Each structure stands twice: as structure tokens, then as C-alpha cells.
Amino acid sequence: MSTTILFIGLMVFFAHFLSLQFRKTNIPDVLVLVIVGIVLGPLLGFVSPADFGKVGSLFATIALVVILFEGGTTLDMNVLGRSLASTGKLALGCFALTAIIVTLIGIYALGLTILPASMLGFTLGSTSPAVIIPMVKALRVSDKPATILVLESALTDVLSIIGVFALLQVHTQGGVGAGHLIGSVLSAMVFATVIGVLGGIGWLLVLGKVRDFPNTISSTLAFVFIVYGATEGLGFSGAIASLALGVTLTNFKKFKLHHIPSIDRNIVPLNEVDLIFYSEAVFLLKTYFFVYLGISVHFSAVHLALTTVAMVLAVYAMRIILTRFVFRDPEYSLRDTAFTSMLAPKGLAAAVLAALPLHYGVAGGEIIRDTSYMAVLFSITLTALLVMAYSSHFTQRFYAMILGKRLPEKDE
């Protein structure tokens, strides 16, 4: 027990060191944390996901909720409005093309039939908010592309979850209507957004009274968990609700509530201490989340590993082409466009969904699980390597050529 407590304390200081190194060397801290988890888990066998029981998956969900909420508090409503069209093109395009590429590779390289191959495609269609949001901040991506990346990660998580569950319904019940599927996606997003916005306004109205009680700095996070749990319980997306709640708390003036005197005088906004506290919470949860993710990785046959590498490379190559199409406007710099094309890592949603086909008795479920876990590892690794490589003048020239962007004058 004492060794475990010692390790937990050391990991915090190690994570601070990694964050500092990220700024100096572009070596992403998330990659190192995942490697630490792999060493502790699959390689040395000190711990396994089973040692955490239900606490492990619960912790991962809490980390995702807090990261999404805190990410929402950093988004500007004006920038968000200008980003919706580009977000739709990038999110829907990348999700659909990723699902198609992965499905085809699943059929022709892994020997899966169309249904389990499609499950694998939907599982790996999303990008990870838990990876992207911290990296966007660390890389200091400009407001509009940063907003697009955050929204994309939240939206594609929803698409992955609904898509996989729809295919599981096909497996167990023999079918699902296209209209029902589309309705599920839209309702999960729209109603979750409404719940998040209304929850945010309601919380702003009572926050002043809550602060009259002692030790209430964490009460907002507790309310985020309530909103997430209630939204999921209603069958909608708790992740989207958490993001919308965060956006509302820092952009409430855009809702013109100050025009209603009875509401305006009761609103107590978040202060600097609140925002610093949420940032610290994200830092701690992110640190242990990625170690846990590394512990959860499954290594399988060499053929499966090589196929997964080829699959991840194909998806990233597709994303470069798609990013060039979506970010062709001159307002997007080479740096922002290049980082957008790199940031397509898989994460929590893929890791959770990967185990479901095996649990439901789908043929090839073990292949889906192992491929997804390795895709999470390989995609995070590839993202990290590309980010590191971008500091090279040669790499910048390559991205300028392939993305149709001009190098900054000082680099020409």
C-alpha cells in the first residue's frame, strides 16, 4: 500500500515535468503516460485493468466528463458559431471515411464479415476529447481550429456510441430502421445540448447561494456529474451536455440574459479561482487516465498489429486530404491546418466500445477488441510523433506542399 501511495505522489510531479517538456520539445505528455501504463501493465504485469474492477471504467468516465466540461469553459460562443460549418464537414467527413476504411480493412485483411467489420469501423470512427483537448491547449492552436477540434471530438464520440449500439441491435434483434438511427443521433445531440444550456443557466442562478456554504469550490463539478448522469439516464449524450454546460457558464452573456433584470441580478459567474481549479482537476485526471489507458492495452498477434498500423496510417492519410479540403480558406495558417490533420487519436470511447461485441457474442469480437486497443495506442503514438516532427523545417515544407498552404515568410 505504501508503495502505491508513493507512486501516486511521484506521478503528479512526473506529469508536471512532462508538461514542461511538452512546451520545450513538443514531446506530448500523453504518450509518455501511456507508455508508463504499458510498462506497468502488459509488459511487467504489476497491475491489470481487472485490479481496478468497476472503479477503472468509472474513473475513465469521470476524467472524460471533467475534460469535456473544462474544455467547454474555454470556448468562445462567437468563435463556436463561426466554426459550425467547418466542424460539420470535418467531423462527419472524417467519421464516415474512417468507418469505411476500417470496415474494408476489417473485411479484406482481418477476415471479418460485414457486421463485425462495421462495428470495428464505428468503434474507431471517433477522435478522443481526452487526448485532443489537452493537446490543443498545449500546442496553443488558434481559437477557430481549436474549437473545431474540440467539437469534432465530442460529436464523433456520440456517433460512435450510437452506431455501435445500433449494430449490436441488428445483431441481437435482426434490424434497426434508418429513420430510427438518424432520429437517435439527432435527439442525442440536440436534447443533450438543451439540457446542458438550461443546466448552465440554472446553475448560474443558484451559484451565489451555493457559495454561502463552506467548501463549495468543487460544487460545480458535482453539478456537472449530475447533469451528465441525468442526461445519460434520459437516453441522450452526457458528453455533449457536459460540453454545452461548460460553454454556457462562460458565455452566458451571449444569451442576452442581462436584458432580463430579475435574472441578471441573480447571476453569479465563474471566477478565476474556479477556472484554475477545473484546470488542475483536468491535469490530475488526465495524468492517471492515460496511465490507466496504457495498462488496458491488449497486445495480440503480429499480423493483427501490422494490420492495425496500416489501418491507422490509412486513416491519417485520409485526414490530411480532408483537412486540406475543409481548411482551404487562407484564414487557417499552415501550423493550425497541419496540427488539425494530425489530431485524430482514438481514446476512451473506442476502448469502451471495443469490448461490447465480444460481450454480446459477436463473431470476431476478440479481433475487434484487440484491434481497437492497438489502434488507440498506435494513433496516440502517431499523433505524438507527428507533433514532435513538425518543428523540423523539412516537415513544415512537406505539410505546406500537401495541404496547399504557404510557409510563414520567416521560414521561406
C-alpha positions in Angstrom: 0.0 0.0 0.0 2.8 2.5 0.9 4.5 1.8 -2.5 1.2 2.6 -4.3 0.7 5.8 -2.4 4.4 6.7 -3.2 3.8 6.0 -6.9 0.6 8.2 -7.0 2.5 11.1 -5.5 5.5 10.7 -7.8 3.2 10.6 -10.9 1.9 14.1 -10.2 5.4 15.6 -10.2 6.4 13.4 -13.2 3.3 14.8 -15.1 4.3 18.4 -14.2 7.8 17.6 -15.7 6.2 16.1 -18.8 4.0 19.2 -19.3 7.1 21.4 -19.1 8.9 19.2 -21.6 6.0 19.3 -24.0 6.3 23.1 -24.2 10.1 22.8 -24.8 10.4 19.7 -27.0 6.9 19.0 -28.5 7.0 15.5 -26.9 3.4 15.0 -25.8 3.0 14.1 -22.2 0.0 11.8 -23.0 2.3 9.5 -25.0 4.8 9.1 -22.1 2.0 8.5 -19.6 0.5 5.8 -21.9 4.0 4.2 -22.1 4.2 4.2 -18.3 0.9 2.3 -18.2 2.1 -0.2 -20.8 5.3 -0.9 -18.8 3.4 -1.3 -15.6 0.6 -3.4 -17.1 1.2 -5.5 -20.3 5.0 -5.6 -20.1 5.8 -6.1 -16.4 2.4 -7.3 -15.2 2.4 -5.3 -12.0 -1.2 -4.3 -12.5 -4.1 -5.1 -14.8 -7.4 -3.5 -15.6 -9.1 -6.2 -13.6 -7.3 -4.9 -10.5 -9.4 -1.8 -10.7 -12.7 -3.5 -11.2 -15.6 -1.2 -11.9 -13.6 1.7 -10.4 -11.4 1.8 -13.5 -14.2 2.4 -16.1 -15.9 4.8 -13.7 -12.7 6.8 -13.3 -12.2 6.9 -17.1 -15.7 8.3 -17.5 -15.2 10.9 -14.8 -12.0 12.0 -16.5 -13.8 12.4 -19.8 -16.7 14.4 -18.3 -14.4 16.8 -16.5 -12.1 17.3 -19.5 -15.1 18.0 -21.8 -16.6 20.4 -19.3 -13.4 22.3 -18.7 -12.8 22.3 -22.5 -16.3 23.9 -22.9 -15.4 26.7 -20.5 -12.5 27.7 -22.8 -14.7 28.0 -25.9 -15.9 31.4 -27.1 -19.5 31.4 -28.4 -18.7 33.8 -31.2 -15.9 31.5 -32.5 -18.1 28.5 -32.0 -20.8 29.9 -34.2 -18.3 30.6 -37.0 -16.9 27.1 -36.6 -20.1 25.0 -37.0 -19.9 24.6 -40.8 -16.3 23.6 -40.8 -16.9 21.3 -37.8 -19.7 19.5 -39.6 -17.6 18.9 -42.7 -14.6 17.7 -40.7 -16.5 15.7 -38.1 -18.9 13.9 -40.4 -16.4 13.5 -43.3 -13.7 12.1 -41.1 -16.1 9.8 -39.2 -17.7 8.4 -42.3 -14.5 7.9 -44.2 -12.7 6.4 -41.2 -15.6 3.9 -40.7 -15.5 3.0 -44.4 -11.7 2.5 -44.4 -11.6 0.5 -41.2 -14.6 -1.6 -42.3 -13.0 -2.5 -45.6 -9.7 -3.4 -43.9 -11.6 -5.5 -41.4 -13.3 -7.5 -44.2 -10.3 -8.0 -46.5 -7.4 -8.1 -44.1 -8.9 -9.4 -40.8 -11.4 -11.8 -42.3 -14.4 -10.3 -40.6 -17.9 -10.4 -42.0 -19.7 -7.1 -42.9 -21.5 -6.7 -39.5 -18.5 -7.1 -37.1 -16.3 -5.2 -39.6 -18.8 -2.3 -39.5 -18.8 -2.4 -35.7 -15.0 -2.0 -35.8 -15.4 0.9 -38.2 -17.9 2.7 -36.0 -15.7 2.0 -32.9 -12.7 3.7 -34.4 -14.6 6.5 -36.2 -14.3 8.9 -33.3 -11.5 11.1 -32.1 -10.7 11.4 -28.4 -11.6 14.5 -26.4 -9.3 13.3 -23.6 -6.3 13.4 -25.9 -7.3 16.3 -28.1 -8.4 19.0 -25.6 -5.2 18.9 -23.5 -3.0 18.8 -26.7 -4.9 21.7 -28.3 -4.2 23.8 -25.3 -0.5 22.8 -25.0 0.0 23.4 -28.7 -1.7 26.8 -28.5 -3.8 26.2 -31.6 -5.8 29.3 -32.7 -9.3 29.8 -31.5 -11.3 28.6 -34.5 -9.5 25.4 -35.4 -9.2 24.6 -31.6 -13.0 25.0 -31.3 -13.5 22.8 -34.4 -11.2 20.0 -33.0 -13.0 20.1 -29.6 -16.4 19.9 -31.1 -15.4 17.2 -33.6 -14.2 15.0 -30.8 -17.4 15.4 -28.8 -19.7 14.9 -31.8 -17.8 11.8 -33.2 -17.9 10.2 -29.8 -21.7 10.3 -29.9 -21.7 9.0 -33.5 -19.5 6.1 -32.5 -21.6 5.1 -29.4 -24.9 5.3 -31.2 -23.6 3.5 -34.3 -22.1 0.6 -32.4 -25.2 0.1 -30.3 -27.4 0.2 -33.4 -25.3 -2.5 -35.0 -25.5 -4.6 -31.8 -29.3 -4.2 -32.0 -29.1 -5.6 -35.6 -27.0 -8.5 -34.2 -29.4 -9.3 -31.4 -32.8 -8.4 -32.9 -32.2 -8.6 -36.6 -32.6 -5.0 -37.7 -32.9 -1.3 -37.0 -34.7 1.4 -39.1 -32.6 4.1 -40.8 -35.1 6.7 -39.6 -34.8 5.5 -36.0 -31.0 5.6 -36.2 -30.9 9.2 -37.6 -33.5 10.2 -35.0 -31.4 8.7 -32.2 -28.3 10.6 -33.4 -30.1 14.0 -33.7 -32.0 13.6 -30.4 -28.9 12.6 -28.5 -27.2 15.7 -29.6 -29.9 18.3 -29.7 -31.6 17.4 -26.4 -28.3 17.0 -24.7 -27.3 20.5 -25.8 -30.6 21.9 -24.5 -30.1 20.1 -21.2 -26.6 21.4 -20.9 -27.5 25.0 -21.7 -30.6 25.0 -19.3 -28.5 23.4 -16.6 -25.8 26.0 -17.0 -28.3 28.9 -16.8 -29.9 27.3 -13.7 -26.5 26.8 -12.0 -25.5 30.4 -12.6 -28.7 31.5 -10.9 -28.1 29.4 -7.7 -24.3 29.6 -7.6 -24.3 32.7 -5.5 -26.4 31.0 -2.8 -24.3 27.8 -3.0 -21.2 29.9 -2.3 -22.7 30.9 1.1 -21.9 27.3 2.2 -18.3 26.4 3.2 -16.1 24.3 0.9 -18.1 24.7 -2.3 -15.3 25.2 -4.9 -16.0 21.6 -6.2 -19.8 22.0 -6.2 -19.8 23.0 -9.9 -18.1 19.8 -10.9 -20.6 17.9 -8.7 -23.3 19.6 -10.7 -21.6 18.6 -14.0 -21.8 14.9 -12.8 -25.5 15.3 -12.0 -26.2 16.8 -15.5 -24.1 14.1 -17.2 -25.8 11.2 -15.2 -29.3 12.7 -15.8 -28.7 13.2 -19.5 -27.4 9.7 -19.9 -30.3 8.3 -17.9 -32.7 10.0 -20.4 -31.0 8.3 -23.3 -29.1 11.3 -24.6 -25.4 12.2 -24.7 -24.0 13.1 -21.4 -20.7 14.1 -23.1 -22.4 16.7 -25.2 -24.4 18.0 -22.2 -21.2 18.4 -20.2 -19.5 20.4 -23.1 -22.6 22.6 -23.5 -22.8 23.2 -19.8 -19.2 24.4 -19.8 -19.8 26.7 -22.8 -22.9 28.2 -21.1 -21.1 29.0 -17.8 -18.5 31.2 -19.5 -20.6 32.6 -22.4 -23.9 33.3 -20.6 -23.8 37.0 -21.7 -24.3 35.9 -25.3 -27.7 34.6 -24.3 -28.8 38.2 -23.6 -29.9 37.3 -20.0 -28.8 40.7 -18.8 -31.8 42.1 -20.6 -34.0 40.4 -18.0 -33.3 42.3 -14.7 -34.8 39.6 -12.4 -32.4 37.0 -13.9 -29.4 39.3 -14.4 -29.1 40.4 -10.8 -29.1 36.8 -9.6 -26.4 35.5 -11.9 -23.0 34.9 -10.3 -20.4 34.0 -12.9 -17.4 31.7 -12.5 -14.3 33.4 -11.2 -10.7 32.9 -11.9 -10.3 30.6 -8.9 -13.0 28.3 -10.3 -11.3 28.1 -13.7 -7.9 27.4 -12.2 -9.4 24.6 -10.0 -11.1 23.0 -13.1 -7.8 23.1 -14.9 -6.0 21.5 -12.0 -8.7 18.8 -11.9 -8.1 18.1 -15.6 -4.4 17.9 -15.1 -4.7 15.3 -12.3 -7.4 13.2 -14.0 -5.6 13.3 -17.3 -2.4 12.0 -15.7 -3.9 8.9 -14.2 -6.4 8.4 -17.1 -3.6 7.8 -19.6 -1.6 5.6 -17.3 -4.8 3.5 -16.9 -5.3 3.5 -20.7 -1.8 2.1 -21.1 -2.5 -0.6 -18.5 -5.6 -1.6 -20.5 -3.9 -2.1 -23.9 -4.0 -5.6 -25.2 -1.2 -6.9 -27.4 -2.1 -9.6 -29.9 -0.7 -11.4 -32.9 1.9 -9.8 -35.1 -0.4 -9.9 -38.2 -3.1 -8.1 -36.3 -0.6 -5.5 -35.0 0.7 -4.8 -38.5 -2.8 -4.6 -40.0 -3.8 -2.1 -37.3 -0.7 0.0 -38.1 -1.7 0.0 -41.8 -5.3 0.9 -40.8 -4.2 3.9 -38.6 -1.8 5.1 -41.4 -4.6 4.9 -44.0 -7.0 6.9 -41.7 -4.4 9.6 -41.1 -3.6 9.9 -44.8 -7.3 10.3 -45.5 -7.5 13.0 -42.8 -4.7 15.1 -44.4 -6.7 15.2 -47.7 -9.9 16.0 -45.9 -8.3 18.7 -43.8 -6.9 20.3 -47.0 -10.5 20.5 -48.3 -12.1 21.8 -45.1 -9.3 24.3 -44.2 -8.6 25.7 -47.7 -9.5 29.2 -46.5 -6.4 31.4 -46.1 -7.6 32.4 -42.6 -6.2 29.0 -41.4 -2.5 29.1 -41.0 -0.2 26.2 -42.1 0.5 25.4 -38.4 -3.1 25.2 -37.4 -4.1 23.2 -40.5 -1.2 20.8 -40.0 -2.0 20.1 -36.4 -5.6 19.6 -37.3 -4.6 16.9 -39.8 -2.5 15.2 -37.1 -5.0 15.2 -34.2 -7.1 12.1 -34.9 -6.2 9.9 -31.9 -8.6 7.3 -30.6 -9.3 7.1 -26.9 -11.9 6.3 -24.3 -14.9 5.8 -26.5 -13.1 3.3 -28.7 -11.6 1.5 -25.6 -15.1 1.1 -24.0 -16.9 0.2 -27.2 -14.3 -2.3 -28.2 -15.3 -4.8 -25.6 -19.0 -4.8 -26.3 -19.1 -7.0 -29.4 -17.3 -9.8 -27.6 -19.7 -9.4 -24.6 -22.7 -9.7 -27.0 -21.2 -12.8 -28.6 -20.5 -11.3 -32.0 -18.3 -13.4 -34.2 -14.8 -11.8 -34.3 -15.4 -9.9 -31.1 -11.9 -10.7 -29.8 -10.4 -9.3 -33.0 -12.5 -6.1 -32.7 -11.4 -5.7 -29.1 -7.7 -6.3 -29.7 -7.6 -4.2 -32.9 -9.3 -1.3 -31.2 -7.0 -1.3 -28.2 -3.9 -1.3 -30.5 -5.5 1.4 -32.7 -5.8 3.6 -29.6 -2.1 3.1 -28.8 -0.9 3.5 -32.4 -3.0 6.5 -33.1 -1.9 8.3 -30.0 1.7 7.4 -30.8 1.5 8.6 -34.4 -0.1 11.8 -33.3 2.7 12.4 -30.8 5.4 11.6 -33.4 3.8 13.9 -36.0 3.6 16.8 -33.4 7.2 16.3 -32.5 8.3 16.2 -36.1 6.5 19.4 -37.0 9.3 21.5 -35.5 11.5 20.3 -38.4 11.8 22.7 -41.4 11.5 19.7 -43.8 8.3 18.5 -42.1 6.8 22.0 -42.4 7.7 22.2 -46.1 6.1 18.8 -46.6 2.8 19.9 -44.9 2.9 23.2 -46.8 3.0 21.3 -50.1 0.4 18.6 -49.3 -2.0 21.0 -47.6 -1.7 23.7 -50.2 -0.5 26.3 -47.7 2.3 28.8 -47.8 5.1 28.7 -45.3 5.4 31.7 -43.0 7.6 34.3 -44.5 10.4 33.8 -42.0 10.6 30.1 -42.9 10.6 30.5 -46.7 
